Amino acid sequence: WELKGIYCYKFFSIRHSWEKAAELCR
């Protein structure tokens, strides 16, 4: 989850949607 979480968060961070990323990348 850590590796995938960081990648997922970074991917969404670019779109400024870390909130949605937290839910999708839970």
Stockholm file with secondary structure:
# STOCKHOLM 1.0

chainA/1-26         WELKGIYCYKFFSIRHSWEKAAELCR
#=GR chainA/1-26 SS CHHHHHHHHHHHHHTTCHHHHHHHTC
#=GC SS_cons        CHHHHHHHHHHHHHTTCHHHHHHHTC
//
